[in-house]
């Protein structure tokens, strides 16, 4: 940032609606409907319905249309990675965030000062979305969902191996995997395919539309079949995917002695797995773990870091010990798990 460049705290404000960019007159991931919204990705706690104008990646626009229909926004504008446009006095561009299909970091440049709003992100490769790209900046706004040293996610392939090993040990049982409908379900499917699993995978009805959307966007998921209409005995020894909300639902009681699994970074916390009645926890997360969060801050070496939605305090402390100016940025309305469950249970079918 040059001596004349205005510090981002002078042009970015936390308002009741969310993070507001004053010289561009827009919000980033507002948690209530606004006139102009820049949306980082399609999860419900970042992409709200009924904004008047929406700017997002083409994939995120498609996801919002699939989820919200006409309520996705009165005016939808797609901006591909690496392209830029002016909103008021601010240049806006998107860089891949590696979170889910179409997820982006919002890169905001105003009079020589650059702020990067990460949205949600992870650093490990994911066959269903573009890999995170670090962008040099003056202020980096990072999530901290798993911002505690206890959260160190294991290798994805190791977790998928646990599922396939259980399938061999219990071939007479169905294996029911709880996975969020946007991103996690498709990633688990792609990881299974990468591991060589070429049998059909069976889907709860609530997951079908977004799996179809991913395939239309060029993400190959192989043969997918609906659980509805299948003979109970035919599902023995098969892998089924469903929203987490369906694991303890009447729907699951029709399955042949299911092994209940769940794919989530929160499965690191044994109490959470027990509370959900999960027999086979799979620690597969679409968020950066502690090492990825701290590694990203070291790699970027941004002069200033703002931390939001998660365990802000620990990451702020870590950054401060390393000479970074860091503070918590308290944004309301974040909580992917709760938002996704509410969305998936509404209109849920078998």
Secondary structure, DSSP 8 states (H G I E B T S, - for coil): --TTS--GGGTEEEETTEEEETTTTEEES-SS--SEEE---SSTTTS-S--SEEEE-HHHHHHHHHHHGGGG-SEEEE--TT-EEEETTEEEEEEE-SSSTT-EEEEEEETTEEEEE--S---S--TTS--------SEEEEEETT-STT-----HHHHHHHHHHHHHHTTTS-EEEE--TTTHHHHHHHHHHHTT--S-EEE-HHHHHHHHHHHHTT-----EEESTT--GGGGTT-EEEE-GGGTTSGGGGGSSS-EEEEE-GGGGSHHHHHHTT-SEEE---SS--HHHHHHHHHHH--SEEEEEEE-HHHHHHHHHHTT-EEEE---SS--HHHHHHHHHHTT---
